[in-house]
């Protein structure tokens, strides 16, 4: 009632009200500028790309750069390669990491602190340092130009993060639910599969996406271990795009490849955005 | 792994005969194809009884949440484990449920030794303090899950769930997820999930502590009616003495991992077995004073209070009297020794006034008395009488009730 009475009075305008929207805009521009530049470049004709002064908003739009990616190169194959390697290593990572995290969160294990410390230390290693050693291993196993040479290192490198994130998720998952399931007569496998897993889904998706992104974008391993054209992944293929002559840098196709390579990640995040947002456990316990 | 546990329950579940509420009275006992084994179980269930024998749980020598607990709960009994937090009552319940393994001792349900059985094989149902509803399942699925896991036929599940839901007023909510329910509704779903099981023993772990005060009183009354109309033994854990007093047929006061007293509620209140029970049960708390003894009297300030008949008079003794038993006397009546004191604090509890009195000659002691709200007293200097019948005496060292009988 009181609200209705107050409404007619016009609120006085304050300059402070603009601070939040303006800073949001600036921050968004800061993050998005390179991406927008790439997107715009990928649609520009070559003349506009190299024009001086810069053409910011293209007047002529072309899809030639995208088409040339598929015409001159097996770009579809690169996407498939990237997808296969990333999806496999993500699934592997979750399949190994989630149970490990559950055990670390729920069981009173001997040496739990030491294990956690080791896992954390692994995350501190720059992957590049492992690179030469891995190269020797790949040579010894004769895994060059084999998907395993990428899948296994990606899984291993992402495992610590998966375990740490999933462990903290399991720790905040109310233990009463598992007790209730036990009293209800679920055995361990049924309990994990039917009660714990559905509640864990948002966390699995979140960590899965992180793993997927890092595998999808990885460059150095993919560059070194995969030399056959048909096995290359998108980051490597994009970097190796070359023009007709040594002096031509194919800005257009590179931009198009970058956009194409990023698009799956954007779609992935948009699709699972709702899942990422927590709240599936609401109502399980009080609150 | 362990799929055999499901098949075990195939035979026990359909024969559940438990009469929950009058609405269940029309249940046919046993399945249509009722066979010999299920009738056998029927016999067992009639004598469903929970027994704990010398139960002990030791984590390490310093942490012994349950020292030595022995008790039994028969059919139709409602036992409350009452105690302050950290006294071992919840651990005891978890031992009964099988969520923790005892270090020593035995748990029997009916005539089965269930000490080493998994929780799901013990034929128990439990209501958790947090309700522990499965968030990704609807109310119906929550209530049906334990039956489904035991491979009960879906028509049977439907019948049981709808009947229990009707008796709890949950029919409208069966399709909702727990996230869309209020606290009281969630509590009833948790209760319903236990009731559809028709278990041999019900376990309730502080089921009311997450409800607000008004709702708690209402649900408490409903709980009492609900469990009065069914036979399976109930073990209820709470730190709330009102719940313990109102709901139970037997109360076990637990402290430091062992039972201090196991008696019906009125005896817990009128004849506390030791000083701990005396101090823990009753609100406002019982007045407890350590007094010196002289001859046949305990010296209370400048007054002697007559001791009960004791084999030997100890040098010191603990006198206990409930605030509501402290009498105010107007003027001195002949033959009565009165305790003189000064009122220094009056707390209005609504129905009653809680009065704190500083006793003359014992300035460090406070006697608290409960007077009806409408009762007036003339001046701040008052005279009190402790009716001898209502005084509790305890040993100073052991804390046990005196005389010991």
Interface residues (C-beta under 8 A of the other chain):
Chain A: X174 X176 X177 X179 X180 X181 X182 X183 X184 X185 X186 X187 X188 X189 X190 X195 X198 X199 X280 X281 X282 X283 X284 X285 X286
Chain B: X1 X2 X3 X5 X6 X9 X94 X97 X98 X99 X118 X119 X120 X121 X124 X125 X126 X128 X129 X130 X131 X132 X133 X134 X135 X136 X145 X146 X149 X150 X177 X178 X179 X180 X181 X183 X186 X193 X210
